[in-house]
Amino acid sequence: MEAARSQSIRALVYRVYACLDRGDARSVAPLGHGDPAAFACFRAAPAATGAVVAAAASGAHNSYAPAAGIAEACRYIVFLIRLLR
């Protein structure tokens, strides 16, 4: 654990990149890249995209969340608390 703790993330990333086969023509997604949109393999599933579009088009969710939180989540937390008592 002490050896792992003393190594930086940057050093670990360089070690991983050093293991790559330089003769392999496939592209490599950078490990620190924050925007997945640049890589086709990180696209959202069509079902997820369709669900977001349907929710936006329905107008049923065009409001701010209540200050006390989302009602369904609050009810579930109360349910869990009662269950654990």
PDB file of N, CA, C and O in Angstrom, chain B, residues numbered from 101:
ATOM      1  N   MET B 101       0.822  -1.190   0.000  1.00  0.00           N
ATOM      2  CA  MET B 101       0.000   0.000   0.000  1.00  0.00           C
ATOM      3  C   MET B 101       0.866   1.254   0.000  1.00  0.00           C
ATOM      4  O   MET B 101       0.531   2.250  -0.642  1.00  0.00           O
ATOM      5  N   GLU B 102       1.963   1.201   0.713  1.00  0.00           N
ATOM      6  CA  GLU B 102       2.823   2.393   0.798  1.00  0.00           C
ATOM      7  C   GLU B 102       3.382   2.747  -0.582  1.00  0.00           C
ATOM      8  O   GLU B 102       3.458   3.924  -0.933  1.00  0.00           O
ATOM      9  N   ALA B 103       3.768   1.747  -1.360  1.00  0.00           N
ATOM     10  CA  ALA B 103       4.303   2.007  -2.703  1.00  0.00           C
ATOM     11  C   ALA B 103       3.224   2.599  -3.600  1.00  0.00           C
ATOM     12  O   ALA B 103       3.494   3.512  -4.380  1.00  0.00           O
ATOM     13  N   ALA B 104       2.002   2.082  -3.492  1.00  0.00           N
ATOM     14  CA  ALA B 104       0.903   2.600  -4.305  1.00  0.00           C
ATOM     15  C   ALA B 104       0.564   4.026  -3.908  1.00  0.00           C
ATOM     16  O   ALA B 104       0.237   4.849  -4.763  1.00  0.00           O
ATOM     17  N   ARG B 105       0.641   4.319  -2.627  1.00  0.00           N
ATOM     18  CA  ARG B 105       0.317   5.652  -2.140  1.00  0.00           C
ATOM     19  C   ARG B 105       1.341   6.690  -2.582  1.00  0.00           C
ATOM     20  O   ARG B 105       1.006   7.863  -2.748  1.00  0.00           O
ATOM     21  N   SER B 106       2.559   6.272  -2.768  1.00  0.00           N
ATOM     22  CA  SER B 106       3.618   7.232  -3.106  1.00  0.00           C
ATOM     23  C   SER B 106       3.670   7.557  -4.594  1.00  0.00           C
ATOM     24  O   SER B 106       4.424   8.442  -4.996  1.00  0.00           O
ATOM     25  N   GLN B 107       2.899   6.873  -5.413  1.00  0.00           N
ATOM     26  CA  GLN B 107       2.935   7.107  -6.864  1.00  0.00           C
ATOM     27  C   GLN B 107       1.805   8.043  -7.283  1.00  0.00           C
ATOM     28  O   GLN B 107       0.667   7.893  -6.837  1.00  0.00           O
ATOM     29  N   SER B 108       2.120   8.992  -8.130  1.00  0.00           N
ATOM     30  CA  SER B 108       1.114   9.944  -8.593  1.00  0.00           C
ATOM     31  C   SER B 108       0.257   9.324  -9.699  1.00  0.00           C
ATOM     32  O   SER B 108       0.635   8.331 -10.321  1.00  0.00           O
ATOM     33  N   ILE B 109      -0.895   9.933  -9.922  1.00  0.00           N
ATOM     34  CA  ILE B 109      -1.779   9.497 -11.006  1.00  0.00           C
ATOM     35  C   ILE B 109      -1.070   9.663 -12.346  1.00  0.00           C
ATOM     36  O   ILE B 109      -1.160   8.796 -13.216  1.00  0.00           O
ATOM     37  N   ARG B 110      -0.370  10.775 -12.505  1.00  0.00           N
ATOM     38  CA  ARG B 110       0.347  11.025 -13.767  1.00  0.00           C
ATOM     39  C   ARG B 110       1.353   9.913 -14.043  1.00  0.00           C
ATOM     40  O   ARG B 110       1.456   9.436 -15.174  1.00  0.00           O
ATOM     41  N   ALA B 111       2.095   9.498 -13.020  1.00  0.00           N
ATOM     42  CA  ALA B 111       3.076   8.424 -13.202  1.00  0.00           C
ATOM     43  C   ALA B 111       2.388   7.122 -13.590  1.00  0.00           C
ATOM     44  O   ALA B 111       2.891   6.371 -14.425  1.00  0.00           O
ATOM     45  N   LEU B 112       1.246   6.860 -12.987  1.00  0.00           N
ATOM     46  CA  LEU B 112       0.498   5.647 -13.313  1.00  0.00           C
ATOM     47  C   LEU B 112       0.010   5.682 -14.762  1.00  0.00           C
ATOM     48  O   LEU B 112       0.088   4.676 -15.468  1.00  0.00           O
ATOM     49  N   VAL B 113      -0.490   6.828 -15.201  1.00  0.00           N
ATOM     50  CA  VAL B 113      -0.950   6.967 -16.588  1.00  0.00           C
ATOM     51  C   VAL B 113       0.208   6.743 -17.555  1.00  0.00           C
ATOM     52  O   VAL B 113       0.045   6.064 -18.569  1.00  0.00           O
ATOM     53  N   TYR B 114       1.365   7.302 -17.253  1.00  0.00           N
ATOM     54  CA  TYR B 114       2.544   7.095 -18.114  1.00  0.00           C
ATOM     55  C   TYR B 114       2.945   5.620 -18.151  1.00  0.00           C
ATOM     56  O   TYR B 114       3.362   5.118 -19.195  1.00  0.00           O
ATOM     57  N   ARG B 115       2.822   4.931 -17.027  1.00  0.00           N
ATOM     58  CA  ARG B 115       3.156   3.500 -17.011  1.00  0.00           C
ATOM     59  C   ARG B 115       2.186   2.706 -17.878  1.00  0.00           C
ATOM     60  O   ARG B 115       2.596   1.787 -18.587  1.00  0.00           O
ATOM     61  N   VAL B 116       0.903   3.054 -17.827  1.00  0.00           N
ATOM     62  CA  VAL B 116      -0.091   2.365 -18.664  1.00  0.00           C
ATOM     63  C   VAL B 116       0.209   2.624 -20.137  1.00  0.00           C
ATOM     64  O   VAL B 116       0.209   1.693 -20.942  1.00  0.00           O
ATOM     65  N   TYR B 117       0.465   3.885 -20.496  1.00  0.00           N
ATOM     66  CA  TYR B 117       0.775   4.210 -21.894  1.00  0.00           C
ATOM     67  C   TYR B 117       2.063   3.529 -22.369  1.00  0.00           C
ATOM     68  O   TYR B 117       2.182   3.197 -23.548  1.00  0.00           O
ATOM     69  N   ALA B 118       3.012   3.321 -21.483  1.00  0.00           N
ATOM     70  CA  ALA B 118       4.260   2.655 -21.856  1.00  0.00           C
ATOM     71  C   ALA B 118       4.022   1.193 -22.225  1.00  0.00           C
ATOM     72  O   ALA B 118       4.836   0.589 -22.924  1.00  0.00           O
ATOM     73  N   CYS B 119       2.915   0.625 -21.760  1.00  0.00           N
ATOM     74  CA  CYS B 119       2.595  -0.781 -22.064  1.00  0.00           C
ATOM     75  C   CYS B 119       1.884  -0.953 -23.402  1.00  0.00           C
ATOM     76  O   CYS B 119       1.677  -2.082 -23.847  1.00  0.00           O
ATOM     77  N   LEU B 120       1.510   0.142 -24.045  1.00  0.00           N
ATOM     78  CA  LEU B 120       0.797   0.042 -25.322  1.00  0.00           C
ATOM     79  C   LEU B 120       1.716  -0.457 -26.424  1.00  0.00           C
ATOM     80  O   LEU B 120       2.912  -0.166 -26.436  1.00  0.00           O
ATOM     81  N   ASP B 121       1.144  -1.203 -27.338  1.00  0.00           N
ATOM     82  CA  ASP B 121       1.878  -1.682 -28.506  1.00  0.00           C
ATOM     83  C   ASP B 121       1.923  -0.556 -29.532  1.00  0.00           C
ATOM     84  O   ASP B 121       0.895  -0.207 -30.112  1.00  0.00           O
ATOM     85  N   ARG B 122       3.078   0.004 -29.756  1.00  0.00           N
ATOM     86  CA  ARG B 122       3.222   1.138 -30.695  1.00  0.00           C
ATOM     87  C   ARG B 122       2.905   0.746 -32.133  1.00  0.00           C
ATOM     88  O   ARG B 122       2.628   1.612 -32.964  1.00  0.00           O
ATOM     89  N   GLY B 123       2.944  -0.548 -32.434  1.00  0.00           N
ATOM     90  CA  GLY B 123       2.623  -1.016 -33.775  1.00  0.00           C
ATOM     91  C   GLY B 123       1.130  -1.164 -34.026  1.00  0.00           C
ATOM     92  O   GLY B 123       0.713  -1.392 -35.162  1.00  0.00           O
ATOM     93  N   ASP B 124       0.332  -1.040 -32.995  1.00  0.00           N
ATOM     94  CA  ASP B 124      -1.118  -1.168 -33.112  1.00  0.00           C
ATOM     95  C   ASP B 124      -1.687   0.150 -33.629  1.00  0.00           C
ATOM     96  O   ASP B 124      -1.472   1.200 -33.023  1.00  0.00           O
ATOM     97  N   ALA B 125      -2.404   0.104 -34.733  1.00  0.00           N
ATOM     98  CA  ALA B 125      -2.900   1.323 -35.386  1.00  0.00           C
ATOM     99  C   ALA B 125      -4.174   1.875 -34.747  1.00  0.00           C
ATOM    100  O   ALA B 125      -4.600   2.984 -35.071  1.00  0.00           O
ATOM    101  N   ARG B 126      -4.779   1.114 -33.849  1.00  0.00           N
ATOM    102  CA  ARG B 126      -6.026   1.586 -33.230  1.00  0.00           C
ATOM    103  C   ARG B 126      -5.768   2.819 -32.365  1.00  0.00           C
ATOM    104  O   ARG B 126      -4.713   2.949 -31.744  1.00  0.00           O
ATOM    105  N   SER B 127      -6.755   3.722 -32.338  1.00  0.00           N
ATOM    106  CA  SER B 127      -6.599   4.922 -31.516  1.00  0.00           C
ATOM    107  C   SER B 127      -6.875   4.570 -30.051  1.00  0.00           C
ATOM    108  O   SER B 127      -7.566   3.598 -29.748  1.00  0.00           O
ATOM    109  N   VAL B 128      -6.330   5.368 -29.176  1.00  0.00           N
ATOM    110  CA  VAL B 128      -6.486   5.154 -27.740  1.00  0.00           C
ATOM    111  C   VAL B 128      -7.173   6.374 -27.146  1.00  0.00           C
ATOM    112  O   VAL B 128      -6.752   7.505 -27.388  1.00  0.00           O
ATOM    113  N   ALA B 129      -8.220   6.153 -26.374  1.00  0.00           N
ATOM    114  CA  ALA B 129      -8.908   7.251 -25.701  1.00  0.00           C
ATOM    115  C   ALA B 129      -8.042   7.719 -24.533  1.00  0.00           C
ATOM    116  O   ALA B 129      -7.636   6.907 -23.701  1.00  0.00           O
ATOM    117  N   PRO B 130      -7.756   9.014 -24.463  1.00  0.00           N
ATOM    118  CA  PRO B 130      -6.945   9.504 -23.353  1.00  0.00           C
ATOM    119  C   PRO B 130      -7.651   9.274 -22.016  1.00  0.00           C
ATOM    120  O   PRO B 130      -8.856   9.496 -21.903  1.00  0.00           O
ATOM    121  N   LEU B 131      -6.911   8.834 -21.017  1.00  0.00           N
ATOM    122  CA  LEU B 131      -7.517   8.502 -19.730  1.00  0.00           C
ATOM    123  C   LEU B 131      -8.042   9.723 -18.999  1.00  0.00           C
ATOM    124  O   LEU B 131      -8.985   9.610 -18.215  1.00  0.00           O
ATOM    125  N   GLY B 132      -7.455  10.884 -19.238  1.00  0.00           N
ATOM    126  CA  GLY B 132      -7.887  12.082 -18.535  1.00  0.00           C
ATOM    127  C   GLY B 132      -8.833  12.948 -19.337  1.00  0.00           C
ATOM    128  O   GLY B 132      -9.095  14.089 -18.957  1.00  0.00           O
ATOM    129  N   HIS B 133      -9.344  12.436 -20.427  1.00  0.00           N
ATOM    130  CA  HIS B 133     -10.218  13.220 -21.306  1.00  0.00           C
ATOM    131  C   HIS B 133     -11.589  13.344 -20.667  1.00  0.00           C
ATOM    132  O   HIS B 133     -12.227  12.328 -20.390  1.00  0.00           O
ATOM    133  N   GLY B 134     -12.056  14.556 -20.426  1.00  0.00           N
ATOM    134  CA  GLY B 134     -13.315  14.750 -19.729  1.00  0.00           C
ATOM    135  C   GLY B 134     -14.550  14.709 -20.600  1.00  0.00           C
ATOM    136  O   GLY B 134     -15.649  14.522 -20.077  1.00  0.00           O
ATOM    137  N   ASP B 135     -14.419  14.877 -21.908  1.00  0.00           N
ATOM    138  CA  ASP B 135     -15.583  14.927 -22.788  1.00  0.00           C
ATOM    139  C   ASP B 135     -15.670  13.657 -23.615  1.00  0.00           C
ATOM    140  O   ASP B 135     -14.875  13.478 -24.538  1.00  0.00           O
ATOM    141  N   PRO B 136     -16.611  12.766 -23.314  1.00  0.00           N
ATOM    142  CA  PRO B 136     -16.703  11.518 -24.057  1.00  0.00           C
ATOM    143  C   PRO B 136     -17.269  11.671 -25.465  1.00  0.00           C
ATOM    144  O   PRO B 136     -17.238  10.714 -26.239  1.00  0.00           O
ATOM    145  N   ALA B 137     -17.782  12.841 -25.817  1.00  0.00           N
ATOM    146  CA  ALA B 137     -18.419  13.028 -27.120  1.00  0.00           C
ATOM    147  C   ALA B 137     -17.454  12.845 -28.283  1.00  0.00           C
ATOM    148  O   ALA B 137     -17.890  12.604 -29.408  1.00  0.00           O
ATOM    149  N   ALA B 138     -16.165  12.952 -28.036  1.00  0.00           N
ATOM    150  CA  ALA B 138     -15.181  12.820 -29.117  1.00  0.00           C
ATOM    151  C   ALA B 138     -14.977  11.369 -29.538  1.00  0.00           C
ATOM    152  O   ALA B 138     -14.326  11.110 -30.550  1.00  0.00           O
ATOM    153  N   PHE B 139     -15.518  10.427 -28.787  1.00  0.00           N
ATOM    154  CA  PHE B 139     -15.273   9.021 -29.062  1.00  0.00           C
ATOM    155  C   PHE B 139     -16.589   8.288 -29.289  1.00  0.00           C
ATOM    156  O   PHE B 139     -17.469   8.301 -28.427  1.00  0.00           O
ATOM    157  N   ALA B 140     -16.723   7.654 -30.439  1.00  0.00           N
ATOM    158  CA  ALA B 140     -17.969   6.977 -30.806  1.00  0.00           C
ATOM    159  C   ALA B 140     -18.334   5.861 -29.838  1.00  0.00           C
ATOM    160  O   ALA B 140     -19.516   5.570 -29.656  1.00  0.00           O
ATOM    161  N   CYS B 141     -17.353   5.237 -29.219  1.00  0.00           N
ATOM    162  CA  CYS B 141     -17.658   4.131 -28.312  1.00  0.00           C
ATOM    163  C   CYS B 141     -18.297   4.604 -27.012  1.00  0.00           C
ATOM    164  O   CYS B 141     -18.780   3.784 -26.232  1.00  0.00           O
ATOM    165  N   PHE B 142     -18.308   5.916 -26.765  1.00  0.00           N
ATOM    166  CA  PHE B 142     -18.907   6.450 -25.549  1.00  0.00           C
ATOM    167  C   PHE B 142     -20.245   7.131 -25.808  1.00  0.00           C
ATOM    168  O   PHE B 142     -20.688   7.936 -24.989  1.00  0.00           O
ATOM    169  N   ARG B 143     -20.884   6.837 -26.899  1.00  0.00           N
ATOM    170  CA  ARG B 143     -22.172   7.439 -27.211  1.00  0.00           C
ATOM    171  C   ARG B 143     -23.265   6.869 -26.315  1.00  0.00           C
ATOM    172  O   ARG B 143     -23.187   5.721 -25.878  1.00  0.00           O
ATOM    173  N   ALA B 144     -24.280   7.679 -26.048  1.00  0.00           N
ATOM    174  CA  ALA B 144     -25.417   7.209 -25.264  1.00  0.00           C
ATOM    175  C   ALA B 144     -26.213   6.198 -26.087  1.00  0.00           C
ATOM    176  O   ALA B 144     -26.279   6.289 -27.313  1.00  0.00           O
ATOM    177  N   ALA B 145     -26.805   5.251 -25.402  1.00  0.00           N
ATOM    178  CA  ALA B 145     -27.630   4.243 -26.070  1.00  0.00           C
ATOM    179  C   ALA B 145     -28.858   4.929 -26.672  1.00  0.00           C
ATOM    180  O   ALA B 145     -29.383   5.872 -26.080  1.00  0.00           O
ATOM    181  N   PRO B 146     -29.320   4.476 -27.829  1.00  0.00           N
ATOM    182  CA  PRO B 146     -30.507   5.082 -28.443  1.00  0.00           C
ATOM    183  C   PRO B 146     -31.717   5.102 -27.507  1.00  0.00           C
ATOM    184  O   PRO B 146     -32.503   6.049 -27.542  1.00  0.00           O
ATOM    185  N   ALA B 147     -31.879   4.077 -26.674  1.00  0.00           N
ATOM    186  CA  ALA B 147     -33.003   4.053 -25.747  1.00  0.00           C
ATOM    187  C   ALA B 147     -32.901   5.187 -24.733  1.00  0.00           C
ATOM    188  O   ALA B 147     -33.913   5.785 -24.368  1.00  0.00           O
ATOM    189  N   ALA B 148     -31.686   5.486 -24.274  1.00  0.00           N
ATOM    190  CA  ALA B 148     -31.497   6.574 -23.317  1.00  0.00           C
ATOM    191  C   ALA B 148     -31.772   7.914 -23.979  1.00  0.00           C
ATOM    192  O   ALA B 148     -32.426   8.776 -23.392  1.00  0.00           O
ATOM    193  N   THR B 149     -31.281   8.092 -25.182  1.00  0.00           N
ATOM    194  CA  THR B 149     -31.523   9.336 -25.912  1.00  0.00           C
ATOM    195  C   THR B 149     -33.016   9.524 -26.153  1.00  0.00           C
ATOM    196  O   THR B 149     -33.545  10.621 -25.972  1.00  0.00           O
ATOM    197  N   GLY B 150     -33.693   8.456 -26.562  1.00  0.00           N
ATOM    198  CA  GLY B 150     -35.131   8.528 -26.800  1.00  0.00           C
ATOM    199  C   GLY B 150     -35.912   8.870 -25.539  1.00  0.00           C
ATOM    200  O   GLY B 150     -36.892   9.612 -25.598  1.00  0.00           O
ATOM    201  N   ALA B 151     -35.481   8.331 -24.390  1.00  0.00           N
ATOM    202  CA  ALA B 151     -36.171   8.617 -23.134  1.00  0.00           C
ATOM    203  C   ALA B 151     -36.020  10.084 -22.747  1.00  0.00           C
ATOM    204  O   ALA B 151     -36.965  10.696 -22.249  1.00  0.00           O
ATOM    205  N   VAL B 152     -34.839  10.649 -22.973  1.00  0.00           N
ATOM    206  CA  VAL B 152     -34.623  12.072 -22.662  1.00  0.00           C
ATOM    207  C   VAL B 152     -35.468  12.944 -23.585  1.00  0.00           C
ATOM    208  O   VAL B 152     -36.086  13.909 -23.136  1.00  0.00           O
ATOM    209  N   VAL B 153     -35.496  12.609 -24.867  1.00  0.00           N
ATOM    210  CA  VAL B 153     -36.295  13.371 -25.829  1.00  0.00           C
ATOM    211  C   VAL B 153     -37.779  13.290 -25.470  1.00  0.00           C
ATOM    212  O   VAL B 153     -38.479  14.303 -25.497  1.00  0.00           O
ATOM    213  N   ALA B 154     -38.263  12.093 -25.134  1.00  0.00           N
ATOM    214  CA  ALA B 154     -39.677  11.921 -24.782  1.00  0.00           C
ATOM    215  C   ALA B 154     -40.024  12.707 -23.522  1.00  0.00           C
ATOM    216  O   ALA B 154     -41.093  13.313 -23.447  1.00  0.00           O
ATOM    217  N   ALA B 155     -39.130  12.705 -22.529  1.00  0.00           N
ATOM    218  CA  ALA B 155     -39.387  13.444 -21.291  1.00  0.00           C
ATOM    219  C   ALA B 155     -39.426  14.939 -21.554  1.00  0.00           C
ATOM    220  O   ALA B 155     -40.274  15.645 -21.008  1.00  0.00           O
ATOM    221  N   ALA B 156     -38.499  15.436 -22.400  1.00  0.00           N
ATOM    222  CA  ALA B 156     -38.481  16.865 -22.712  1.00  0.00           C
ATOM    223  C   ALA B 156     -39.703  17.268 -23.534  1.00  0.00           C
ATOM    224  O   ALA B 156     -40.278  18.334 -23.312  1.00  0.00           O
ATOM    225  N   ALA B 157     -40.097  16.425 -24.476  1.00  0.00           N
ATOM    226  CA  ALA B 157     -41.233  16.748 -25.334  1.00  0.00           C
ATOM    227  C   ALA B 157     -42.566  16.670 -24.596  1.00  0.00           C
ATOM    228  O   ALA B 157     -43.521  17.342 -24.984  1.00  0.00           O
ATOM    229  N   SER B 158     -42.647  15.869 -23.546  1.00  0.00           N
ATOM    230  CA  SER B 158     -43.917  15.696 -22.843  1.00  0.00           C
ATOM    231  C   SER B 158     -44.327  16.939 -22.067  1.00  0.00           C
ATOM    232  O   SER B 158     -45.517  17.167 -21.851  1.00  0.00           O
ATOM    233  N   GLY B 159     -43.369  17.738 -21.650  1.00  0.00           N
ATOM    234  CA  GLY B 159     -43.673  18.918 -20.855  1.00  0.00           C
ATOM    235  C   GLY B 159     -43.990  18.599 -19.409  1.00  0.00           C
ATOM    236  O   GLY B 159     -44.222  19.510 -18.614  1.00  0.00           O
ATOM    237  N   ALA B 160     -44.005  17.332 -19.055  1.00  0.00           N
ATOM    238  CA  ALA B 160     -44.356  16.928 -17.693  1.00  0.00           C
ATOM    239  C   ALA B 160     -43.271  17.268 -16.678  1.00  0.00           C
ATOM    240  O   ALA B 160     -43.521  17.244 -15.473  1.00  0.00           O
ATOM    241  N   HIS B 161     -42.091  17.579 -17.147  1.00  0.00           N
ATOM    242  CA  HIS B 161     -40.972  17.807 -16.237  1.00  0.00           C
ATOM    243  C   HIS B 161     -40.425  19.229 -16.359  1.00  0.00           C
ATOM    244  O   HIS B 161     -39.271  19.477 -16.010  1.00  0.00           O
ATOM    245  N   ASN B 162     -41.226  20.146 -16.839  1.00  0.00           N
ATOM    246  CA  ASN B 162     -40.789  21.532 -17.037  1.00  0.00           C
ATOM    247  C   ASN B 162     -40.980  22.355 -15.764  1.00  0.00           C
ATOM    248  O   ASN B 162     -41.770  23.298 -15.740  1.00  0.00           O
ATOM    249  N   SER B 163     -40.270  22.002 -14.736  1.00  0.00           N
ATOM    250  CA  SER B 163     -40.360  22.763 -13.494  1.00  0.00           C
ATOM    251  C   SER B 163     -39.099  22.545 -12.679  1.00  0.00           C
ATOM    252  O   SER B 163     -38.317  21.630 -12.937  1.00  0.00           O
ATOM    253  N   TYR B 164     -38.924  23.402 -11.695  1.00  0.00           N
ATOM    254  CA  TYR B 164     -37.805  23.221 -10.785  1.00  0.00           C
ATOM    255  C   TYR B 164     -38.146  22.117  -9.797  1.00  0.00           C
ATOM    256  O   TYR B 164     -39.315  21.884  -9.488  1.00  0.00           O
ATOM    257  N   ALA B 165     -37.127  21.448  -9.310  1.00  0.00           N
ATOM    258  CA  ALA B 165     -37.346  20.461  -8.249  1.00  0.00           C
ATOM    259  C   ALA B 165     -37.720  21.208  -6.978  1.00  0.00           C
ATOM    260  O   ALA B 165     -37.223  22.309  -6.742  1.00  0.00           O
ATOM    261  N   PRO B 166     -38.588  20.627  -6.156  1.00  0.00           N
ATOM    262  CA  PRO B 166     -38.952  21.297  -4.914  1.00  0.00           C
ATOM    263  C   PRO B 166     -37.723  21.485  -4.024  1.00  0.00           C
ATOM    264  O   PRO B 166     -36.774  20.704  -4.096  1.00  0.00           O
ATOM    265  N   ALA B 167     -37.744  22.512  -3.196  1.00  0.00           N
ATOM    266  CA  ALA B 167     -36.610  22.806  -2.320  1.00  0.00           C
ATOM    267  C   ALA B 167     -36.331  21.657  -1.359  1.00  0.00           C
ATOM    268  O   ALA B 167     -35.192  21.451  -0.941  1.00  0.00           O
ATOM    269  N   ALA B 168     -37.365  20.919  -1.017  1.00  0.00           N
ATOM    270  CA  ALA B 168     -37.200  19.805  -0.080  1.00  0.00           C
ATOM    271  C   ALA B 168     -36.720  18.534  -0.766  1.00  0.00           C
ATOM    272  O   ALA B 168     -36.520  17.518  -0.100  1.00  0.00           O
ATOM    273  N   GLY B 169     -36.532  18.567  -2.073  1.00  0.00           N
ATOM    274  CA  GLY B 169     -36.076  17.391  -2.806  1.00  0.00           C
ATOM    275  C   GLY B 169     -37.157  16.805  -3.684  1.00  0.00           C
ATOM    276  O   GLY B 169     -38.286  17.293  -3.714  1.00  0.00           O
ATOM    277  N   ILE B 170     -36.806  15.771  -4.386  1.00  0.00           N
ATOM    278  CA  ILE B 170     -37.743  15.100  -5.289  1.00  0.00           C
ATOM    279  C   ILE B 170     -38.649  14.201  -4.457  1.00  0.00           C
ATOM    280  O   ILE B 170     -38.170  13.394  -3.660  1.00  0.00           O
ATOM    281  N   ALA B 171     -39.947  14.340  -4.641  1.00  0.00           N
ATOM    282  CA  ALA B 171     -40.933  13.660  -3.799  1.00  0.00           C
ATOM    283  C   ALA B 171     -40.730  12.142  -3.776  1.00  0.00           C
ATOM    284  O   ALA B 171     -40.787  11.532  -2.709  1.00  0.00           O
ATOM    285  N   GLU B 172     -40.496  11.531  -4.930  1.00  0.00           N
ATOM    286  CA  GLU B 172     -40.319  10.079  -4.977  1.00  0.00           C
ATOM    287  C   GLU B 172     -39.112   9.647  -4.154  1.00  0.00           C
ATOM    288  O   GLU B 172     -39.160   8.636  -3.454  1.00  0.00           O
ATOM    289  N   ALA B 173     -38.026  10.418  -4.242  1.00  0.00           N
ATOM    290  CA  ALA B 173     -36.822  10.086  -3.483  1.00  0.00           C
ATOM    291  C   ALA B 173     -37.065  10.251  -1.990  1.00  0.00           C
ATOM    292  O   ALA B 173     -36.613   9.428  -1.194  1.00  0.00           O
ATOM    293  N   CYS B 174     -37.775  11.310  -1.602  1.00  0.00           N
ATOM    294  CA  CYS B 174     -38.093  11.532  -0.185  1.00  0.00           C
ATOM    295  C   CYS B 174     -38.951  10.398   0.361  1.00  0.00           C
ATOM    296  O   CYS B 174     -38.711   9.920   1.470  1.00  0.00           O
ATOM    297  N   ARG B 175     -39.947   9.965  -0.404  1.00  0.00           N
ATOM    298  CA  ARG B 175     -40.803   8.865   0.044  1.00  0.00           C
ATOM    299  C   ARG B 175     -39.995   7.583   0.215  1.00  0.00           C
ATOM    300  O   ARG B 175     -40.219   6.823   1.157  1.00  0.00           O
ATOM    301  N   TYR B 176     -39.070   7.349  -0.684  1.00  0.00           N
ATOM    302  CA  TYR B 176     -38.262   6.132  -0.599  1.00  0.00           C
ATOM    303  C   TYR B 176     -37.344   6.178   0.620  1.00  0.00           C
ATOM    304  O   TYR B 176     -37.157   5.157   1.282  1.00  0.00           O
ATOM    305  N   ILE B 177     -36.776   7.324   0.924  1.00  0.00           N
ATOM    306  CA  ILE B 177     -35.925   7.461   2.110  1.00  0.00           C
ATOM    307  C   ILE B 177     -36.748   7.180   3.369  1.00  0.00           C
ATOM    308  O   ILE B 177     -36.288   6.468   4.262  1.00  0.00           O
ATOM    309  N   VAL B 178     -37.960   7.733   3.444  1.00  0.00           N
ATOM    310  CA  VAL B 178     -38.836   7.472   4.592  1.00  0.00           C
ATOM    311  C   VAL B 178     -39.142   5.983   4.687  1.00  0.00           C
ATOM    312  O   VAL B 178     -39.139   5.410   5.777  1.00  0.00           O
ATOM    313  N   PHE B 179     -39.403   5.366   3.554  1.00  0.00           N
ATOM    314  CA  PHE B 179     -39.669   3.930   3.519  1.00  0.00           C
ATOM    315  C   PHE B 179     -38.477   3.137   4.074  1.00  0.00           C
ATOM    316  O   PHE B 179     -38.657   2.217   4.871  1.00  0.00           O
ATOM    317  N   LEU B 180     -37.278   3.494   3.652  1.00  0.00           N
ATOM    318  CA  LEU B 180     -36.083   2.799   4.114  1.00  0.00           C
ATOM    319  C   LEU B 180     -35.860   2.996   5.605  1.00  0.00           C
ATOM    320  O   LEU B 180     -35.485   2.060   6.311  1.00  0.00           O
ATOM    321  N   ILE B 181     -36.089   4.207   6.080  1.00  0.00           N
ATOM    322  CA  ILE B 181     -35.909   4.488   7.515  1.00  0.00           C
ATOM    323  C   ILE B 181     -36.880   3.632   8.334  1.00  0.00           C
ATOM    324  O   ILE B 181     -36.502   3.037   9.343  1.00  0.00           O
ATOM    325  N   ARG B 182     -38.124   3.581   7.886  1.00  0.00           N
ATOM    326  CA  ARG B 182     -39.123   2.766   8.600  1.00  0.00           C
ATOM    327  C   ARG B 182     -38.777   1.287   8.536  1.00  0.00           C
ATOM    328  O   ARG B 182     -39.005   0.552   9.497  1.00  0.00           O
ATOM    329  N   LEU B 183     -38.240   0.856   7.432  1.00  0.00           N
ATOM    330  CA  LEU B 183     -37.866  -0.541   7.256  1.00  0.00           C
ATOM    331  C   LEU B 183     -36.731  -0.921   8.200  1.00  0.00           C
ATOM    332  O   LEU B 183     -36.704  -2.034   8.725  1.00  0.00           O
ATOM    333  N   LEU B 184     -35.804  -0.009   8.413  1.00  0.00           N
ATOM    334  CA  LEU B 184     -34.643  -0.300   9.261  1.00  0.00           C
ATOM    335  C   LEU B 184     -34.915  -0.186  10.749  1.00  0.00           C
ATOM    336  O   LEU B 184     -34.088  -0.607  11.558  1.00  0.00           O
ATOM    337  N   ARG B 185     -36.048   0.369  11.125  1.00  0.00           N
ATOM    338  CA  ARG B 185     -36.362   0.494  12.557  1.00  0.00           C
ATOM    339  C   ARG B 185     -36.736  -0.810  13.168  1.00  0.00           C
ATOM    340  O   ARG B 185     -37.028  -0.871  14.362  1.00  0.00           O
TER     341      ARG B 185
END
